[in-house]
Amino acid sequence: MVSGVRAGVLALQGASDPHLRALAACGVKPMEVRTQAELDAVTHLVIPGGESTTMHHLLTLFDLWNPIRERASAGTLSLFGTCAGAILLGRAPRGEESRPPRLGLLDAVVERNAFGRQVDSFVEELPLAGLDGDGGSGGPPFLCTFIRAPRIRSVGPAVEVLGSRRGEPILVRAPGLLASTFHPELTGDVRIHRLFLQVVPSPSAKPAHL
């Protein structure tokens, strides 16, 4: 267990239960987050996959959108976005700024539904860096599940690419942030969740223009 970490999973929409199980397997006692009081109680928050427009609507309805952005920007909350969560963390391609609004915390342009429809989902073993805890190659390949996955089109200088597929980033890390275009919670492999628990909350740098 990582000392001082209080982990939670946003549980308004999307697949929160698999993330809760993965975090528990890492030795923490995660909580579901639906209210500001529950958000205030955590240091690390997973924003899971789901439908990004619906998720934005619910985050706004439950008065969590601005508090999440403010806490991450202030360096008191680490965030891990998977699939739809990664979309919300990043920035939209030109011309898509309102579909849906983005938190803009991650200096990366993330395109929605870039791999097609649900029937175009696929699984692939891919090498990822940093999962062995010492900055090395990350150990065995990770079984990555892509479901209506987004694409990370470009990243800023403060964003570290930990894994790629055909030259495109699929797992990235920045100060206080982790994002994946795939669903790491759908396997029994908790190395990425363990990596997230080691992400120290950090004030967000002002994104560069990509």
Number of C-alpha atoms within 10 A of each C-alpha: 14 11 8 9 18 17 26 27 26 26 19 20 18 17 18 21 15 17 23 23 16 23 26 17 16 17 11 20 15 21 20 19 23 19 15 14 9 13 23 14 13 21 21 26 26 26 29 28 26 19 16 23 17 15 24 23 14 16 20 13 10 13 14 19 18 12 15 21 18 17 20 25 19 13 16 18 26 28 32 25 24 27 30 30 27 37 35 25 28 24 27 24 17 8 7 12 11 9 13 19 18 23 21 18 24 32 23 27 23 26 21 24 16 13 17 13 11 12 9 11 13 14 12 11 12 14 17 22 20 17 23 16 14 9 9 11 15 19 14 13 14 20 18 21 19 21 22 24 29 23 22 27 16 16 22 15 11 17 18 15 17 20 20 16 12 6 7 13 20 27 22 24 21 20 21 25 26 26 29 29 28 26 23 23 24 15 13 12 14 21 18 23 23 21 16 24 24 17 21 18 20 18 18 22 14 12 18 11 9 13
